[in-house]
Amino acid sequence: MTQYKSDFLNILTARGFIHQCSDFDTLDAKLMEGVQSAYIGFDATAQSLHVGNLTGIMMLKWFQECGHKPITLMGGGTSKIGDPSFKDEQRQLLDDETINANIAHIQSTCFNQFLHYGDGNNDAVMVNNNDWLDGLHYLSFLRDYGRHFTVNRMLSFDSVKTRLERESPLSLLEFNYMVMQGYDFVELNKRYGTILQMGGSDQWGNIINGVDLGHKAHQMKLIALTAPLLTTPDGVKMGKTVNGAVWLNSALLSPYDYYQFWRNCDDAMVGTLLKRFTMMPMDEITKLESLQGQEINQAKKILAFEATKLCHGEQAAKDAEMTAQKVFEQGSVGDDLPTIEIASSDVENAIVADLFIQAGLCESKGEFKRLVKGGGAKLNDKSITDVNMILGACDTDHHKISSGKKRHAIVKIK
C-alpha cells in the first residue's frame, strides 16, 4: 500500500476510498502545508440525503478529522436545472421555496450528525451555489467560461451518450449542467481557496471539467479525487432497496430500519462497509472481517450499531439494537418498530394487504400476493394464506406484521 506524508490520504487509502486522483503528489504536499479546504456537491432535490451519499460524507468527515476544512456545497442553483442522468426523462424542476426547504432539512437531519459546523479554522461550511449562479450575466459567462468547453468532449460523457443513443430528449438546461458544475470549483477556489473536489467515481468527468476550467481560465491548480462506487456482490448499486432509498433523515426512515439495513448486508461486504462507514480502528475491523460462519453476524451487529450511531446518535443506535434483539432473539415486539395505527371501529374491515402497504412492507397488492404465495407474509408470526384476509376483531391492542424474517411492523389499535 502506498504511503503518503498526509494522514488524510493514508486513511482514505487504508479504508478503500481511493479510486482516482488527478495529482497525488501535489495534493499530499498541500495537505502538509496547513489547513486546506475541500468540497463535495450534493443535490437539493429531496428533503434528505441517502446511503448513496454516505461515501462522500465520510470522506469529508475524515478530511475534518485530519484538521482540514470540509465544504458541503448544496446545489441550490444547479437543482433548478438537473444534471443529465442515465434516465430517459428530465428531472422535475423545483422552485426556490422547495429547494431552500430541502437544504434546511438536509443540514439539520444529515450533515450535522457527521460534521461540525462553525467559525473555527477547520469547521465545516455549507455553501449554496445559487449564491453565485443566480446572479451570472449569461453573455458574460458564455464569453468568459463557455469558450473553454467543447461540445465534442461534452458528447463523450456516458450519461449524455446513453441518452442520445436511446434518442431520448436532452435539454439545453441539462447540457449546461456540467458547465455550471465546473464553474462551482472555480468560484469556491476564489472564495475559500479550495483546492480539492471529491466525489464518486461516476463524477470523475464532471470534476475534471472544473479542474480544467480553473487551469484554462485562471491558471488555478485544482485537484480531483474520487472514490469507487459501492456495489453489492450481484452488481447492484448499494443504497437502494425494493422499497426505495435508504434515507439518512429519521423522519423518512426510522433508526431501526436504518440499523436493519446494515444488519442485513451481504457477508462478503462486512469488512468493506466497516472501513467506509464507521470510525472504528483498522485493527479492530481486520479482526471482525476475518470472522466466518455464524460469527460474521456479530460483525454485522457491530457494523449496524456503529453506522446507526454515526447517523442518528448513540441512544438511537442502542434503542434499535435493543428492538432487534427483542424481535429476533427474544421473540417479543419492540416499541421502535415501524408503527401504523387504525381505529378500533375499523378493525373488522381492515384489509391486511392494505396494512402491509401502509407500513412499507409491500409496495402494492401484487407484491403482497407474491409474498403470500412464497410464504413470507405473516401476522403475529403465523403465515398468511389468504390474500384477501381481513384483520377482524381481536382482544389485543396491537398486531405484528412481517415480510420475511427480517422486516416487521406494528399495527396499533386505538
N, C-alpha and C positions, 0 to 999 in steps of 0.2 A: 504493500500500500504506500502510495506517495506521501511523503512527509512535507508539510509546509511550515513556514515560520508562524503563521497566524493560527490561533486557536479555532477560529471560525471555520476555516477551510478543513482543518484536521477533523473537527467534529462532524461536519457535513459529509466528509469522505467516509468516515468510520460508520456513519449511520445510513449510508446509502442514498444521500440526497443529490449526488453529483451525476449529471448526465453530460452536459457540455458547458464549456466556458470559453468566451472569446479571447481571454488573455489571463491565464492563471498567474503568471509571474507578476504582472502589473498589479493585479488585484491583491495578491499576497503581500506585496511591498506596501501598497496603500494602506492595507489594514494594520500594518505595523507602525505606520506614521502617526496614528492618532485616531480619534473618533471619526468614522465615516458614516454616510447615510446611504441606505438602500431602500428600494421600494418594490412593491408588487401591486398591480392594479386589480381591482375587484368590481364586478358588476353591481349596479344598484337596481336590478330588475326584480328583486324579491325582498321580503321582509327579513330574510335570514340567509346566511351562507350555509353550505352543507359540507359533508365529509370530503367531497371532491376538492374543496378549497383548503383543507387542513394541511396539506403538504406545504403550501405557500405560507400559511400562518405559522407553522412550526419553523420554517426557515427564518422568518422574521423574528420569532421568539429567540432562537439560538443566536441570531445577529445581536439582539439586545442583551442577551445573557453574556455575550463576549465583549460588552462595553460599547457597542455601536448604536446608531440611531435608526430605528425602523420607521418607514413611512408607509402608511396604508392609504393608497390612492383610490378613492371612490370615483367611479365613472359617472358622475352626475351629468357631465356633458355628453360623453360617448354613449351613455344609456339611452339618450334621446334618439340615437341613430341605430344602434345594434350592429354587432360585428357579423361578417359573413360566416355563417356556420355551415356544417355539413347537412343541415336540414334543408328541405326544399322550400320552406316558406320563410319570409322575412319576419323578424321579431316584432311583437306588438309594440308600438310606440307609446311611451309613457309621458305623462305631463309632469311639470316641475313639482307639483304638490306630492304626487305619488313617489317620485324619485327621492325627494327630501325626507319623506316619512320612512322610506326604506333604509336610507342611510342612517337615520337616527336609531332605528331598530337594530341594524347590524352592529353599530358601535356598542350599544348598551348590552346586547344579548350575545354577541360573538367575540369581537375584538377585546373588550375589556376583561374577558376571562383569561386571555393569553398574554396580553401586552400591557405595559404600564405607560399610561399617557400622562403628560405634564410638561413643565417648562425646563426640566433638567437637561443636562448635556446629552444624555443618551435616552431621554424619554421619547416614547413614540409620538408621532404626529399623524393626525388624519387630515388628508387634503382632498378637495373636490375639484376635479379637472374642469368643472363648469366655471370655476372662478376665472380661468383664462380663455377657455374655448368660447364662452358665450359672448365675449367682447371682441373677438377677432374680426378684422375687416377682411372680407372674403378675397377681394382682388389683391390686397397687400399680402395676404397669407399665401395665395397661389403663386405670386411672383417670388416671394422670399423662400418658400419651402416646397411648394408643389413641383418646382422645376427639378428637385433632387430625387423625385420618384419616377421611375419609368413604368409605363403600362406593361411592358414586356415582363418585368420582374413581378409585378402585381398579379399578372395572369398565371405565374408559375406556382402560386400558393395552392396547396392541396385543397383548402376549403373553397377557393374560387374555381379551380379546375373541376372539382366534383359537381358544383352547381352548373357550370357550363356544359359539362358532359351530359348531365341529365336534362339539359335545355330548360332548367328552372330559372325564373327571373332573378336577376341580381341587380338591385337598385343602385343608383349613383350614391345614395346615402351609405349603403353598406360598403361600397367600393372605397369610399373616403375614410372609412373607419381606421384603416391601417396608417393613413397619413396622420390622423388625429393622435393615434396611439404613439407614433414615433415622435410627434411634437411634444407629448407629455414628458418624455425623457429629457428633452432639451430644456423645457420650462422648469422642471424640478432641479436640474443642474444649475440653472440661473438663480433659482430661489433658495436652494438648500445646499448647493454644492454636491448634489447626489451623483455618485459615480457608478452605481450598480443597480441594474434591474434584474429581478429574479422572477421565475415562473416555471410552469410545467414545460416538458419537452415539446409539447404541441404548440407552444408560444414562441419557439426559437425564432422563426422568421419574423414575427411581429416585433420582437425585442431587438433583433439585429437591425431592423429598419430604423429604430431610434438611435442605435449606436452609429450607424452610417450617417444619419441625418445630422447628428451632433458634430461629427467629424467634417462633413462636407460644408455645413453652413457656418460653423463656429470654431472649428479645429478643437472641439472638445474630445477628451479621452474618456469615453464611456465604455462600460463593460457589461456583458450579458452572461447570466448564469442560470442554467435550467436543471430541474430535477426530473428523473424518469417518472413517467406516469405509472401508477399502480394498477395492475390488473389482477383479477382472480386467476387461479390455475387454468380455468377454461377460457381465458382470454377476455372476460367481461371487465369493463372499466369499473374500478372499485368505487363504491359510494352510492350506487343505485340498488334498489330492491324492487320486488314486484309491486310494492306499494308506493314507489316514488323515491324522492331524495331523502337522505338521512340528514335532517336539518340540525343545526347547532343551537337553534333557538328552542328553549324548553316549552314554549307555548305552542310550537308546531310539532315537536316530538318530545315525549316525556323522557326524563333522565333514565327511567327504567328501560324504555325501548332503545335508547341510545346505548346503554350498558349491554343490552341483549345483542345489539348489532355486533359489537366487538366480541362478546362471549361466543357468538355463533360463527366466527371466522373459520376459514379452512385451516386445518392443522399445518399445512405447508407454509402458511403466511404468518404464523405467530411471531417468529423472530424478526421478520421484516417490519411488521406493524409495531412491535415493541420499540424498535430502533427509531422509527419515524414518528410515532405518536405518543410516546411517553418521554419523561425526563430521567428515566432510570439509568444508573451507571451501566456502562457497556459490559463489565464483568458479570453483573447480575443477569443481564439479558443473555449473555453467552451460555450461562448455566440453564436458563429457562428454555432456550431454543433447542437444547440438546435432549430435552425430555422426550420420551417415546411412549406409545400406547396410551393407556388411560391417564398417565401422569401429565400428558400435554394439556389436559383440562385445567390443571392447576395454573399453568402458564396463561391459559385463556382467561381465567378468572382475574389474574393479576393485570393482564392487559386491559380487560373491561373496566376494572376498578380505576387504574391509573389514567386511562383515556377519559373516563367519565369525570374523574376528579379535576383534570385539567379544564374540561369544558364547562362543568356545572358546579364545581366545588366539592370539597371533601365530604360534607354532610349528605349531599345528594348521591354521591357515589356509595356511601355507607348504606343509605336507605335502599338504593337499587340492589346492592349486594344482598341485603337482608331479605328483600322481597323475593329475589331469585332463589335464595336459599329456602324460603318458606314454600315457594311454589314447587321447586324441583326436588328438593331434598327432604322436606317435611310434609309435602302434600297438602299444605293449607293455603288459604287465599291471602295474598298480600294487599295491603291498602294502597300501594303505589302502582298497581297495575292500571293500565288504561281503563277508564270507567265511563259508562254511559248510564243515564237514568231514564226510567219510564214510570209513569203514574200507575198506581195500583189499579185504577179503573181501566187501564189499557192492557193489563197483563193477559186477560183471557183471549184477546185478539192480536197479541203481539206475534208477528211472524219472525221466526228465528233467523231466517236468511237476512231479513232487514237489519236485525241486531248485529249480525256479523259484519255487514257492510258499514253500518253506522260506527262500529268500533274499530274499523280499519283492518279487520282480519280478512276481508274479501273486498274486491273492487266492484263485483257485480253478482247477480244471481246465477249467472252462468258459471262463474268461478266457484260459487258456493256449491252448485250441483256437482262440479268436478271434485270438490273437496269431500263431499258426502260420499260420492261413488268410490273414492280412494280410501275411505275410512278415516280421514283426517279431521273431520268436524266432530266436536264433542261438546256436550252440555253437562256440566258438573262431572267431567271426566268419563262420561258414558257416550259411546259413539252414537251419532245421529244417523238414522237410516231413512228418514222421511224428509225429502227436500222441501215439503210444504208444512213442516212442523210448526205448531203454534205453541208458544211458551206455556200458556194456561195458568190457572190459579195454583197457588202453592203456599206453603206455610213459612217460607223463608223470605228475608228481605233482600237477598242477593243471589245471583247465579254466576257461575264461572263458565265462560265460553272459550273454546280453544280451537286453534287452527294448527294441527300437527302437535308435536311435542314441546315446541319452544315458544309459541305465540299464544298469549292469553289476554282476556279482558274480563271485566266485571260488569254485570248488569245489575244496577241497584234499583230497587223498587221503592218508590217514595209515596 
